[in-house]
Amino acid sequence: MGFSSLISLSLCFLFLIHGGLVEAQRFPRPPYRQRQSRACQQKDQCQLDRLTAMEPSRRIHSEAGVTELWDQNDQQFRCAGVVAMRHVIQERGMLLPVYVNGPKLIYVVQGNGIEGATYPGCPETFEYSSESQSQAQFRQEGRQGEDDVHQKVRQIRKGDVIALPHGVAHWVYNNGRTPLVLVQIIDLNNQHNQLDQNLRTFFIAGNSEEDLSEREKAPQRESTRRSRGERRPSSRNVFAGIDEEMLAEAFNVNTDLARRLKGENDNRGIIVMVDGELEVLSPERSRQQEQWERERYANGIEETFCSARMKYNIDRPSVSDVFNPRAGRVTNVNSLNLPILRDLQLSIQKGVLYRNAVMAPHWNMNAHSIYYFTEGCGNVQIVDHNGNQVFDGQVKEGQILIAPINFVVIKEAREEGLEWVAFKTNENAKIHQLAGRISALRAMPEDVVANAYQISREDARRVMFNRQEITMFSPSKRSPFPRVE
């Protein structure tokens, strides 16, 4: 009898363990994210009593485009733990293959193009088979040689969000007729970056006169270089540091070709012009196919490392999470609708405010917000934990403004409206509102609100219920901001 009970107890115990493992696989515990900046561990290191809307501080010119960088050493970027940059790629221009030491989120501001990311261990599933009709056509056109085999490439267009894990090499080509503009943030506070908070950019090809990764936090070092007549360190590709004999042996090629890989005499920069048209194998995709793929991978169960979706178009009004025809719309892309963001521990929000409309005052509960304003103009106020106004000003297209976690933010569009994307440092970022139908105040009893603000119950009801909209508020007779000219 006792032995039978012991067996039953053991089976129950094993069942509970198995059930727990299954549950853990279905709902994996997110990896621990230490949002405390390594550079900000010292007391009072993050001085965020005055925020600014920032323009790029540095421009790097290449043969077929321009790269613009925001000041990596600015206190706001250092405390948020991110780096921001913008690439403007001209027609037939290609951003050379590159990888960095942190996960990356890219937003396509303008244009069309092709993007390729190379995952280690994943098969090369795109190929020109010698038996295929396309290969026969290539041979008829005079292109001889072995079949072209490569990993998957993706068509990108305005509004696409591209998610790239740390250490994954990628390249971008502009096959459109207008400049291709990409703005991106790199998260250096991510757990996968096991070094310091310095950006390290590893180009696999090319040669640049300036280093994207260089920090200018030591003016004395720069002045010492000038006094000695030294040039600023250039950014060479990773092959440049390998002996040409070893490189030739590794690729089984002659030393002349190995020297070409090192890019010693390549002065084109990091965005180069492609001769003719870039020829890659990429099937055309219909909107029906894209919709089918989104539904198929909606829960992330069927995704594998090699087949994971890496892009999502956030500009489509049909995917909005909040829509007010008199005020605007908000769309969120997080780990629920783009599962790869679970590993990156990042998300992004697209906001559109119509003329004179207001976004509800709110705070970010679990993430910093890095706002990049894509169109229009507006007024923004940000308030810290002491009730101090740390930002009160006008923002416009092309600027970045960082709102730290828990700081209260309110926005108002001007006559031309206001649009932005907000990169967020959490895979499922959340906000809490202070006004509107789902506000923190509305969830409280009337007496609590009345006594908290020393107002009557009637006034408390006005505060709680006069605004019935959610998130995006239509213009009222009173403007919350004085007009900044």
DRENMARLO-346555 format. One line per field, with one value per residue (C-alpha): residue in one letter; x, y, z; residue number from 0. Coordinates in Angstrom, 3 decimals, decimal comma. Each point is the difference from the previous one (the first is absolute). Layout:
N
type	(A; ...)
x	(X; ...)
y	(Y; ...)
z	(Z; ...)
seq	(NUM; ...)
***
This chain:
485
type	(M; G; F; S; S; L; I; S; L; S; L; C; F; L; F; L; I; H; G; G; L; V; E; A; Q; R; F; P; R; P; P; Y; R; Q; R; Q; S; R; A; C; Q; Q; K; D; Q; C; Q; L; D; R; L; T; A; M; E; P; S; R; R; I; H; S; E; A; G; V; T; E; L; W; D; Q; N; D; Q; Q; F; R; C; A; G; V; V; A; M; R; H; V; I; Q; E; R; G; M; L; L; P; V; Y; V; N; G; P; K; L; I; Y; V; V; Q; G; N; G; I; E; G; A; T; Y; P; G; C; P; E; T; F; E; Y; S; S; E; S; Q; S; Q; A; Q; F; R; Q; E; G; R; Q; G; E; D; D; V; H; Q; K; V; R; Q; I; R; K; G; D; V; I; A; L; P; H; G; V; A; H; W; V; Y; N; N; G; R; T; P; L; V; L; V; Q; I; I; D; L; N; N; Q; H; N; Q; L; D; Q; N; L; R; T; F; F; I; A; G; N; S; E; E; D; L; S; E; R; E; K; A; P; Q; R; E; S; T; R; R; S; R; G; E; R; R; P; S; S; R; N; V; F; A; G; I; D; E; E; M; L; A; E; A; F; N; V; N; T; D; L; A; R; R; L; K; G; E; N; D; N; R; G; I; I; V; M; V; D; G; E; L; E; V; L; S; P; E; R; S; R; Q; Q; E; Q; W; E; R; E; R; Y; A; N; G; I; E; E; T; F; C; S; A; R; M; K; Y; N; I; D; R; P; S; V; S; D; V; F; N; P; R; A; G; R; V; T; N; V; N; S; L; N; L; P; I; L; R; D; L; Q; L; S; I; Q; K; G; V; L; Y; R; N; A; V; M; A; P; H; W; N; M; N; A; H; S; I; Y; Y; F; T; E; G; C; G; N; V; Q; I; V; D; H; N; G; N; Q; V; F; D; G; Q; V; K; E; G; Q; I; L; I; A; P; I; N; F; V; V; I; K; E; A; R; E; E; G; L; E; W; V; A; F; K; T; N; E; N; A; K; I; H; Q; L; A; G; R; I; S; A; L; R; A; M; P; E; D; V; V; A; N; A; Y; Q; I; S; R; E; D; A; R; R; V; M; F; N; R; Q; E; I; T; M; F; S; P; S; K; R; S; P; F; P; R; V; E)
x	(0,000; 2,809; 1,996; -3,042; -0,480; 3,683; -0,304; -3,102; 1,718; 3,050; -2,158; -1,813; 3,333; 1,304; -3,224; 0,321; 3,626; -0,934; -2,924; 2,252; 2,535; -2,715; -1,379; 3,489; 0,426; -3,360; 0,601; 3,781; 1,279; 1,462; 3,738; 1,049; 0,558; 2,154; -1,175; 2,378; 2,653; 3,522; 1,103; -2,613; 0,583; 1,754; -2,176; -1,670; 1,686; -3,173; -0,772; -3,337; -1,195; 0,160; -0,844; 0,463; -1,322; 3,157; 1,222; 2,807; 3,403; 2,187; -0,260; 2,087; -0,038; 0,380; -0,014; -3,755; -1,451; 0,352; 0,035; -1,111; 0,689; -1,447; 2,484; 0,652; 1,553; -3,032; -1,292; -3,480; 1,264; 2,472; -2,676; -2,491; 2,786; -0,621; 1,734; -1,901; 0,988; -1,578; 1,077; -1,003; 0,724; -0,155; -1,479; 2,073; 1,906; 0,811; 0,783; 2,906; -0,404; 0,347; -0,759; 0,018; 0,266; -3,654; -3,481; -1,238; -3,415; -0,253; -2,903; -0,315; -0,823; -0,055; 0,546; 0,219; 2,820; 1,328; 1,391; 1,925; 0,983; 2,338; -0,760; 2,717; -0,965; -3,049; -0,277; 0,455; -3,528; 0,037; 1,840; 0,166; -0,213; 1,798; -3,194; -2,225; -1,378; 1,437; 3,506; -0,416; -1,036; 3,071; 2,221; -1,708; 0,823; 3,652; 0,346; 2,158; 1,267; -1,333; -3,517; -0,691; -0,992; -0,822; -2,180; -3,354; -0,235; -2,948; -1,694; -0,365; -2,078; -1,069; -1,447; 1,798; 1,560; 3,022; 1,216; 3,586; 1,546; 3,462; 2,904; -2,098; 1,581; -2,328; 0,091; -2,494; -0,391; -2,129; -1,816; -2,482; 0,007; 0,226; 2,483; -0,465; -0,006; 0,503; 0,036; 1,167; 0,795; 2,487; -0,621; 3,291; -1,668; -1,207; 1,113; 1,646; 2,547; 2,504; 2,543; -0,429; -2,432; 2,156; -1,406; 2,189; -0,777; 1,548; 0,001; 0,679; 0,953; 1,082; 1,972; -1,135; 1,955; -1,984; -0,895; -3,706; 0,923; 2,365; -1,025; 1,033; -0,199; 3,666; 0,667; 3,591; 0,648; -1,313; 2,114; 3,059; -0,575; -0,205; 3,174; 1,854; -1,402; -1,721; -3,107; -3,199; -0,037; -1,693; -2,527; 1,405; -1,771; 0,705; 2,219; 2,421; 1,577; 0,690; 3,281; -0,557; 1,753; -2,297; -2,996; 0,954; 0,375; -3,371; -1,839; 2,297; 0,641; 3,107; 1,484; -1,088; -3,632; 0,627; 1,276; -3,220; -1,985; 1,964; -1,267; 3,298; -0,620; -3,775; -0,954; -3,713; -1,130; -2,679; -2,762; 1,231; -1,387; -0,943; 0,906; -3,229; -2,718; 0,608; -0,972; -1,422; -2,663; -3,098; -3,546; -2,761; -2,429; -3,663; -1,964; -1,976; 3,219; 1,132; -3,352; 0,176; 3,507; -1,023; -2,926; 2,110; 2,651; -2,345; 0,729; 3,683; -0,252; 0,921; 2,914; 3,519; 3,246; 0,544; -3,572; -0,796; -1,738; 2,238; -2,212; -3,434; -1,589; -1,127; -1,337; -3,146; -3,077; -1,785; 2,292; -0,490; -0,588; -1,725; -1,805; -1,947; -1,184; 0,118; 3,374; 2,336; 1,228; 2,583; 1,531; 2,207; 2,394; 1,227; 0,832; -3,671; -0,253; 3,729; 1,340; 3,684; -0,247; -0,225; 3,670; 0,974; -1,964; -1,062; -3,272; -1,209; -3,047; -1,286; -2,029; -1,987; -1,628; -2,320; -0,149; -0,090; -0,761; 1,524; 1,442; -1,067; 2,522; 1,585; 3,060; 1,983; -0,286; 2,887; 2,081; 1,777; -1,491; 2,282; -2,267; 1,020; -2,339; -0,708; -2,414; -1,581; 0,513; -1,327; 0,456; 1,175; 0,316; 1,790; -0,172; 2,274; -0,680; 0,236; -2,603; 2,681; -0,390; 3,115; -1,114; -2,415; 0,446; -0,716; 1,049; 0,240; 0,846; 3,414; 0,534; 0,375; -1,390; 0,507; -2,643; 1,416; -1,997; -2,844; 0,381; -3,369; -0,342; -2,675; -0,012; -2,045; 0,129; 0,126; -1,802; 1,903; -0,463; 2,732; 1,301; 2,689; 1,395; 0,964; 2,680; -0,556; 2,438; -2,342; -1,435; -3,538; 0,070; -3,021; -1,303; -2,379; -2,204; -0,943; -3,052; -2,709; -2,226; 2,716; 1,926; 1,434; -2,286; -3,134; 0,766; -0,083; -3,089; -1,438; 0,663; 3,644; 0,374; -2,020; 2,051; 3,323; -0,449; -2,222; -2,846; -3,708; -1,446; -1,540; 3,400; 1,514; -2,558; 0,894; 3,682; -0,767; -2,710; 0,157; 2,443; -1,511; 2,607; 2,913; 3,655; -0,549; -2,161; -1,782; 0,687; -1,974; -0,718; 2,875; 3,515; 2,156; 3,127; 0,816; 1,007; 3,778; 1,039)
y	(0,000; 2,375; -0,964; 0,669; 3,407; 0,793; -0,902; 2,173; 2,897; -0,369; -0,030; 3,126; 1,681; -0,899; 1,241; 3,337; 0,372; -0,860; 2,418; 2,733; -0,612; 0,091; 3,195; 1,521; -0,871; 1,515; 3,111; 0,334; 2,207; 3,070; 0,341; 2,366; 3,498; 2,234; 3,441; 1,721; 1,494; -1,173; 3,575; 1,274; -2,247; 2,769; 2,217; 2,893; -0,986; 0,519; 3,711; 0,231; 3,354; 1,542; -1,947; 1,244; -0,879; -1,006; 0,216; -2,220; 1,216; -1,641; -0,763; -2,580; 0,242; -3,083; -0,576; -0,682; 1,540; 1,642; -1,414; 2,351; -0,743; 1,430; 0,786; -3,364; 1,718; 2,160; -0,648; -0,874; -2,711; -1,320; -0,398; -1,588; -2,341; 0,445; 1,377; 1,610; 0,529; 0,703; -1,279; 1,801; -2,397; 1,341; -1,866; -3,143; 0,554; -2,875; 0,115; -2,416; -3,161; 0,878; -1,318; 1,689; -0,977; 0,514; -0,721; 2,486; 1,392; 1,750; 2,118; 0,754; 3,706; 0,264; -2,025; -3,636; -2,491; -3,477; -1,163; -3,165; -1,451; -2,967; -2,438; -2,475; -3,626; 0,779; -1,572; 1,926; -0,515; 2,436; -1,370; 0,049; -3,661; -1,043; -1,795; 3,045; 2,226; 3,076; -1,450; -0,825; 3,581; 1,227; -2,133; 1,310; 3,509; -0,917; -0,513; -3,057; -1,666; -1,938; 0,346; 2,887; -1,257; 2,250; 0,394; 1,713; 3,676; 2,282; 2,789; 3,051; 3,141; 3,128; -0,871; -3,323; -0,828; -2,330; -1,900; -1,240; -2,025; 0,881; -1,232; -0,731; 1,366; 1,833; 2,214; 2,342; 0,984; 2,799; -1,344; 2,894; 3,334; 2,196; 0,077; -2,835; 1,459; -2,294; 1,093; -2,516; -0,472; -2,489; -1,162; -0,200; -0,706; -3,337; -3,108; -1,359; 2,830; -1,374; 2,808; 3,688; 2,576; 0,945; -0,682; -2,349; -0,088; -2,870; 0,459; -3,131; 2,034; 3,502; 2,708; 3,221; 3,127; 0,331; -2,503; -0,349; -1,541; 2,726; 1,924; 3,620; 0,075; 0,934; 3,418; -0,059; -3,147; 1,720; 3,092; -2,203; -1,620; 3,417; 1,240; -3,084; 0,321; -3,366; -0,871; -1,194; -3,845; -1,429; -2,813; -2,883; -3,278; -3,060; -1,645; 2,954; -1,284; -3,505; -0,827; -0,323; -3,385; -1,408; 1,593; -1,516; -3,390; 0,297; 0,731; -2,116; 2,975; 1,857; 2,856; 2,656; -0,913; -0,171; 3,591; 1,039; -1,500; 2,147; 3,120; 1,861; 2,293; 0,184; 3,642; -0,312; 0,097; -2,222; 0,688; -0,918; 0,317; -3,265; -0,390; -0,516; -1,671; -2,252; -3,537; -2,083; -2,679; 1,303; -1,159; 2,558; -0,084; 0,894; 1,642; -3,244; -1,910; 2,538; -0,232; -3,814; 0,090; 2,400; -2,242; -3,145; 1,350; 2,026; -2,105; -0,552; -3,773; -0,924; 2,423; -1,355; 1,890; -0,224; 0,800; 2,736; 3,073; 3,027; 2,785; 1,483; 2,983; 2,386; 2,756; -1,830; 1,605; -3,363; -1,425; 2,907; -0,856; 3,319; 2,071; 3,230; 1,528; 3,471; -0,346; -2,655; -3,546; -2,105; -3,298; -2,183; -2,683; -2,213; -3,636; -0,961; 0,898; -0,250; -2,840; 0,624; 3,114; -2,306; -0,798; 3,568; 1,363; 3,004; 1,278; 2,971; 2,254; 2,102; 3,064; 2,309; 3,140; 1,999; 3,780; 1,483; -3,398; -1,086; -3,295; -0,705; 0,757; -3,350; -1,704; -2,967; -2,705; -2,275; 1,647; 3,104; 1,541; 1,305; 2,150; 0,633; 2,538; -0,947; 2,712; 3,237; 2,137; 0,119; 0,982; -2,433; 0,247; -2,521; 0,041; -1,816; -1,621; 3,353; 1,611; 1,992; 0,738; -1,518; 0,689; 2,576; 0,798; -0,553; -3,138; -0,472; -2,534; -1,617; 0,625; -2,522; 0,505; -2,515; -0,452; -1,947; -2,735; 1,280; 3,639; 1,510; 0,971; 2,006; 0,958; 2,401; 0,218; 3,343; 0,973; -2,479; -2,938; -2,096; -3,526; -2,003; -3,431; -0,797; -2,648; -1,612; -1,892; -2,836; -2,776; 0,767; 3,652; 1,363; 3,483; 1,252; 2,995; 2,873; 1,207; -1,579; -3,051; -2,395; 2,373; -0,666; 2,655; -1,459; -3,343; 1,646; 0,684; 3,512; 0,765; -0,898; 2,451; 2,701; -0,206; -0,395; 3,285; 1,812; 0,356; -0,754; -3,316; 1,778; 1,332; -3,417; -1,498; 2,619; -0,873; -3,695; -0,061; 3,151; -1,638; -3,237; -0,730; -2,441; 1,045; 2,402; 3,015; 2,212; 3,764; 1,895; 3,726; 0,385; -0,860; -1,698; 1,788; 3,588; 0,195; -0,103; 2,050)
z	(0,000; 0,948; -3,113; -2,209; 1,591; -0,555; -3,694; -0,345; 1,729; -2,262; -3,124; 1,150; 0,699; -3,470; -1,567; 1,776; -1,146; -3,594; 0,083; 1,328; -2,771; -2,653; 1,486; 0,067; -3,674; -0,893; 2,049; 0,273; 2,742; -1,643; 0,437; 2,734; -1,279; 2,111; -1,092; 2,389; -2,249; 0,694; -0,485; 2,434; 2,992; 1,864; 2,133; -1,840; -3,261; -2,054; 0,174; -1,819; 1,294; -3,467; -3,162; -3,550; -3,455; -1,825; -3,582; -1,348; 1,162; -2,643; -3,730; -1,831; -3,802; -2,186; -3,737; -0,154; 3,117; 3,389; 3,521; 2,795; 3,653; 3,178; 2,758; 1,637; 3,007; 0,764; 3,523; -1,281; -2,360; 2,570; 2,652; -2,409; -1,122; -3,727; -3,084; -2,895; -3,617; -3,377; -3,430; -3,207; -2,870; -3,533; -2,977; -0,744; 3,232; 2,359; 3,711; 0,381; 2,124; 3,686; 3,466; 3,410; 3,660; 0,878; -1,381; -2,562; -1,013; -3,376; -1,256; -3,721; -0,145; -3,794; -3,145; -1,045; 0,062; 0,662; 3,334; 0,721; 3,383; 0,391; 2,810; 1,029; -0,532; -2,128; -3,475; -3,240; -1,253; -2,922; -3,016; -3,763; -0,871; -3,194; -0,981; 0,472; -2,683; 1,695; -0,133; -3,671; -0,607; 1,874; -2,195; -3,125; 1,180; 0,235; 3,757; 0,464; 3,133; 2,931; 1,313; 2,366; 3,458; 2,951; 3,048; -0,111; -0,935; 0,721; -1,902; 2,249; -0,395; 1,868; 3,397; 0,438; 3,347; -0,287; 3,063; 0,068; 2,841; 1,281; -2,080; -3,108; -3,184; -2,378; -3,074; -1,706; -3,665; -1,453; -3,051; -0,065; -1,767; 3,102; 2,886; 2,493; 3,526; 3,014; 3,636; 2,571; 3,656; 1,444; 3,564; 1,879; 3,354; -1,296; 1,879; -3,157; -0,004; 2,471; -0,299; 0,796; -1,373; -2,947; -3,453; -2,011; -3,723; -1,959; -3,782; -2,048; -3,073; -0,954; 1,714; 1,662; 0,835; 3,228; 2,695; 0,800; 3,336; 1,176; 3,089; 0,346; 3,784; 0,401; -1,612; 1,274; -2,043; -3,134; 0,623; 0,574; -3,399; -1,670; 1,685; -1,180; -3,504; 0,302; -1,987; 1,617; 0,047; -3,082; 0,109; -2,005; -0,640; 2,129; -2,649; 0,132; 3,187; -1,315; -1,692; -3,749; -0,146; 2,678; -1,704; -3,344; 1,671; 1,754; -3,280; -2,172; -2,311; -1,128; 2,033; -2,520; 0,594; 3,748; -0,103; -1,740; 2,867; 2,431; -1,815; 0,321; -2,986; 0,292; 0,557; -0,744; 3,629; 1,554; -2,566; -3,478; -3,516; -1,734; -3,652; -1,920; 2,059; 2,984; -1,010; 2,832; 0,053; 1,761; -0,808; -0,284; 2,900; -0,177; 2,797; 0,382; 0,622; 2,579; 1,803; -0,029; 1,466; 2,763; 0,973; -0,186; 2,336; 2,192; 3,085; -0,774; 0,465; -3,566; -0,188; 0,088; 0,253; -3,756; -1,056; 2,514; -1,388; 0,261; -1,341; 0,528; -1,723; 2,710; -2,282; -1,104; 1,637; -0,074; 2,714; 2,430; 3,647; 0,736; -2,610; 0,406; -3,310; 1,598; 1,707; -1,395; 0,521; 1,842; -1,130; 2,186; -1,217; 2,816; 0,729; -0,390; -3,702; -0,876; 2,197; -0,802; 2,198; 3,006; -0,454; -0,886; 2,992; -2,065; -1,452; -2,029; -0,197; -2,907; 0,926; -2,273; 1,396; -2,198; -0,051; 3,544; 1,551; 3,328; 1,206; 3,567; 2,741; 0,828; 1,357; -1,272; 2,625; -1,015; -2,715; -1,205; -3,156; -2,740; -2,179; -3,595; -1,608; -3,602; -1,165; 1,093; 3,058; 3,542; 3,622; 2,671; 3,772; 2,243; 3,820; 2,455; 3,389; 1,812; -2,221; -1,778; -3,687; -1,576; -3,579; -1,374; -3,635; -3,633; -1,856; -3,735; -2,690; 0,322; 3,724; 2,816; 3,496; 2,825; 2,701; 2,966; 1,666; 2,260; -1,112; -1,002; -3,684; -1,821; -3,703; -2,100; -3,793; -1,734; -3,187; -2,214; 2,376; 1,643; -0,646; 1,762; 0,721; 3,587; 0,486; 3,416; 2,187; 0,916; -2,175; 1,224; 0,997; 1,864; 0,716; 2,687; -0,755; 2,276; -1,949; -2,138; 0,201; 1,168; 2,248; 3,437; 1,512; -1,523; 1,643; 3,460; 2,154; -0,307; 3,657; -0,395; -2,893; 1,778; 3,193; -1,789; -1,871; 2,566; -2,487; 0,109; -1,113; -3,010; -1,053; 0,593; -2,379; -2,605; 0,311; -0,258; -2,689; -2,153; -2,409; -1,346; -2,667; 0,253; -0,468; -2,917; 0,866; -2,515; 0,278; 2,624; 0,226; 2,426; -1,151; 2,658; -1,217; -0,783; -3,625; -0,394; -3,018)
seq	(0; 1; 2; 3; 4; 5; 6; 7; 8; 9; 10; 11; 12; 13; 14; 15; 16; 17; 18; 19; 20; 21; 22; 23; 24; 25; 26; 27; 28; 29; 30; 31; 32; 33; 34; 35; 36; 37; 38; 39; 40; 41; 42; 43; 44; 45; 46; 47; 48; 49; 50; 51; 52; 53; 54; 55; 56; 57; 58; 59; 60; 61; 62; 63; 64; 65; 66; 67; 68; 69; 70; 71; 72; 73; 74; 75; 76; 77; 78; 79; 80; 81; 82; 83; 84; 85; 86; 87; 88; 89; 90; 91; 92; 93; 94; 95; 96; 97; 98; 99; 100; 101; 102; 103; 104; 105; 106; 107; 108; 109; 110; 111; 112; 113; 114; 115; 116; 117; 118; 119; 120; 121; 122; 123; 124; 125; 126; 127; 128; 129; 130; 131; 132; 133; 134; 135; 136; 137; 138; 139; 140; 141; 142; 143; 144; 145; 146; 147; 148; 149; 150; 151; 152; 153; 154; 155; 156; 157; 158; 159; 160; 161; 162; 163; 164; 165; 166; 167; 168; 169; 170; 171; 172; 173; 174; 175; 176; 177; 178; 179; 180; 181; 182; 183; 184; 185; 186; 187; 188; 189; 190; 191; 192; 193; 194; 195; 196; 197; 198; 199; 200; 201; 202; 203; 204; 205; 206; 207; 208; 209; 210; 211; 212; 213; 214; 215; 216; 217; 218; 219; 220; 221; 222; 223; 224; 225; 226; 227; 228; 229; 230; 231; 232; 233; 234; 235; 236; 237; 238; 239; 240; 241; 242; 243; 244; 245; 246; 247; 248; 249; 250; 251; 252; 253; 254; 255; 256; 257; 258; 259; 260; 261; 262; 263; 264; 265; 266; 267; 268; 269; 270; 271; 272; 273; 274; 275; 276; 277; 278; 279; 280; 281; 282; 283; 284; 285; 286; 287; 288; 289; 290; 291; 292; 293; 294; 295; 296; 297; 298; 299; 300; 301; 302; 303; 304; 305; 306; 307; 308; 309; 310; 311; 312; 313; 314; 315; 316; 317; 318; 319; 320; 321; 322; 323; 324; 325; 326; 327; 328; 329; 330; 331; 332; 333; 334; 335; 336; 337; 338; 339; 340; 341; 342; 343; 344; 345; 346; 347; 348; 349; 350; 351; 352; 353; 354; 355; 356; 357; 358; 359; 360; 361; 362; 363; 364; 365; 366; 367; 368; 369; 370; 371; 372; 373; 374; 375; 376; 377; 378; 379; 380; 381; 382; 383; 384; 385; 386; 387; 388; 389; 390; 391; 392; 393; 394; 395; 396; 397; 398; 399; 400; 401; 402; 403; 404; 405; 406; 407; 408; 409; 410; 411; 412; 413; 414; 415; 416; 417; 418; 419; 420; 421; 422; 423; 424; 425; 426; 427; 428; 429; 430; 431; 432; 433; 434; 435; 436; 437; 438; 439; 440; 441; 442; 443; 444; 445; 446; 447; 448; 449; 450; 451; 452; 453; 454; 455; 456; 457; 458; 459; 460; 461; 462; 463; 464; 465; 466; 467; 468; 469; 470; 471; 472; 473; 474; 475; 476; 477; 478; 479; 480; 481; 482; 483; 484)
***
